[in-house]
Amino acid sequence: MRCFGHFIAFILCSFLMGYYFFGSRAVAEQDEVQLRLITEPWAPVSYEDNGIAKGFAVDLVNQLQASMGAHSPVEVLPWARGFSIASSTPNIMLFATSVDEDRRKQFDFVGPILTSNISLYTKAEDTIEINSIEEVKRAGLIGAYRGSLGEGVLRRAGVEQLLIASFPQQNAKQLMRGRVRFWCQADIAVTSLLSEIGIKPERVKPVFLLSEIDLYLAFSKGTSDSVITRWSEALTAFKNSGSYSKLFRRWFGDLNEPEEVEILWRER
């Protein structure tokens, strides 16, 4: 009986060791899932140059990856396409992404990595003054980028006179050609977008602030909580080291940078 008891103990111990080994290995493999990283052409936050992803958010994400030993390439896709992929596929990180009620049901968020003012811009010589969203509804046609932060803000406010473009540069061209009276754009991208089409920034001016919006790293439904937590910890460490501030100032100068890092878990 004593030998039999020893045999049973040996079998049980072997089973527990195997479960621990293979179970831990499975968890580790799950944690090491390579995310697909998607961003949009929205310079200087993110853009593509000769097939290479660049910009503030791209630099930030790549440095965070390096700190975690990851190495997924960043894809630059039109916003509508990238959002569609992230809305239906697990293990996607979409950035830089704003938060609203619908997205809280689809994504987990880490950040903010950036804060942006969304405004209506006119030609510098336009003398119009806008003091309320109701005045916006009567003031003229507005150019907005499909699926952008600005389009969402305007539609939620009930603004209907929108001319939607597939790329943000098209909106700037529409303004300068007189096809629209207003250009809806985030302040951090205005100078860069105008430069791309050969327009000096002093030829436009903001006339109405629509919203101040925080931008996050968004993780699609099905991404492991442990992966999301690792990205949050990496961003926190990057900020605490002072590296985030250096990177932010290099791209945006004296604009205000977000201070705290949080995880906004998906509403489940």
N, C-alpha and C positions, 0 to 999 in steps of 0.2 A: 504493500500500500504506500509505503514511504517513497519508493521509486516512482510509482505511478503519480504520486503528488508532485514529485520533482519534475516529471515529464509534462504534466499539465501546466505547471508554473512556467516551464521553459517555452511551451507553445504560446501561452498567454503573453509572455514577455516579448517573444518574437513578433507576435501579431501587433502589439502596441508599438514596438519600435518601427515596424514596417508602416503602420498607419501614420506614425509621426513623421517618418522620413518622406513618404510619398505625399502625405497631406501637406506638409510644409513646402515640398517641392512644387505642388500644384498651386499653392497660394503665391509662392515666389514667381512662378511663371505667369500667373494672372497679373501680379504687380508689374511685371516686366513687359506687358503688352505694349507694342509700339503704336502710339497714337498716330492717326493721320492728321496732320496739321494744315488747316486751311485759313487763308486770309483773303482780303479783297484788295483791288487796286485803289488805294486811297492815300496817296502820298501827302505828307512824309511819314504817315503812320505805317503804311505798308504799300509796296509796289514792286513791279518786276523790271529789271534792267538787264537786257540781253539774256533773258531766260533765268536770271538769278533773282531770288526774292530778297528785297532790301527794305529798309525803313526802321523806325523806332521800335515798333512792336515786334518785327522780325528779329532785330538784334536782341531784344529782351528775351524772347522765347528761346532763341538759340543759346543764349548764355545760361538760361535756366536749365535747358536740356543738358548742356555741358556739365553743370554742377551735379546732375543726377545720373550722368553716364549714359544719356539717351542721345539718339542721333537721327531722328526722323526729319526728312526734308520738308520745307514749308512750300505749299502750293498757293499760287496767287490765282484766284478764280473770281469771275463776276459774282457780286454779292448774292443775287437770287439763286445762282447755281450752287454756291457754297452752302447757303442756308438750307436749300433743299436736301443736299447730301447729309448735312449734320442733323436735320430733323428726322431722318429715317434710317440712320446707320449708327451703330454703337462705335465707341472708341474713336470719336472725332473730337478734335479741339478746334473751335471756330473763334477767331479773334480779329479785331477788337470788337466786342459785342455789347450792345446796351441791354438793359433789363426792362421787361414790361410784364404785365400779368400773364399773357399767353406764353412767353418764353420761360417764365418761372415753372411752367408745367412740363417743359420739354428739356431744359438744360440745368446743370449745376454750374455755378459761377465762382471764379476765383479772381480777386482783385479788390478794388479797381486798379487798372494799370494806367489809366488816363482819364482826365475830365475835359469835356469839350462844351463850348457854347455853340448852340445851333441858332443861327440868325438868318434873317432875310437881308440880302444885299441888293443894291441898285447901282446904276451908273452914278459916278460921282457928281454929275451935273443935275441929277434928278432932285428936285426940291421937296418931294413928298415927305410928310411926317406921319408915322404910324404910332398910335398909342394903345391899341388894343387888338385882340384877335378878331373882333367884330369888324374893325376897320380893314384888317387884312382881307377879309372875305369880299370886300367891295372895291379893293384897290387895284386889281389887275391880275394878269396871268403870272403864275409862279412856276419856275423850272425846278424840278426835283429829280434826284437820282433814284432809280427803281430799287425798292427795298431798303432805302437808306434811313438813317435816324430821322432826318428832316421830314421825309415823306410820312413816316409813321406819326410824328408829332402833329403834322398838319391834318392828316386824315382823322386822327382822334379828336381834333378840335373842330371838325366839321367843315374844313376848308375843301372846296371842290374844284376850284379853278386851277388845276395842276396840269402841267405839260411834263410828262415823265420821260426821262432819257435812260438809256442803257448804261451810259458811262458818265461820271461827274464832269468830265471835260466838256461834254456836249451842252450841259446846262450853262456853263460859263460862256460858251460860244453863242448860245441862244440869247443870253443877256446882252452881250456886246452887239449882236446883230439886230436887237430890238424885237425879237420874237416873243420874249417874255419881259415883264417889267421887273420881276424879282427873281433872284437866285437864292435858293435855300441851301445853305452849306454850313459845315462846322468850321469854326474859326481856325483850327489847327491845320486845315488843308487848303485854305483859300490861296495863300501866296504861292504854294507849290503848284496848284492846279492852273492858276493864271500864268505862271511861268511856262508851263508846258504848252500853252497855246499862244505864247508871245505877247501877253498882256501885262503891263505894269500894275502892281497891286493898288496904287493910288487912283486907278481909274474906276474903282468900285468902293462902296462904303456900306457898312451895316446900318440898317434903319429900324430893325425891330428884333429884339431878342425873344426867341421862341422858347428855349429851354436850355438848362445846364444839365448835361448827361454824363454819368459815369460809365466807363467802358471796361469790360471784363474779358477774361479768358472763359469761354463757354464750353462745357463738356457735354457731349450728347448722351442721351438716355442709353443706359447699358454699359457705360464706362464705370469701372470699379471705384468704389468710394476711396479705397486706399491709394489709387493712382491720383485721384483729385486731391487728396490730403497731401501727397508728396509734392505736387505742384504748388500748393498753398505754402507749405513749409519752405520750399525752395525760393519762392517769391519773398517771403518774410525774411529769410536769411540774406537775400540779395539786397533788400532795402536796409536791413540793419548794418550791413557792411559798408554802406555809403555808395555802393556801385550803381544802384538805381538812380540816385540823384545826379551822378556824373553823366550817366547815359541820357537822362531826361534833359539836362541842361545843354548837352551837345546837340540835341535835336530841336529843343523848344525854347532855349534861352531862359527868360525870367517868368514864363507862364507858371501858374501854380500847379504843383504836383500833388497827387493824392498821398495821404500819409499812412492810413491803416490798411491792413490786408484782412479780408474776410472770405468765408465760404458761404455762398447763398445756395443752400441745398434745394434741389428740385422739390416742388410740391407734389407729394406722393399720396 
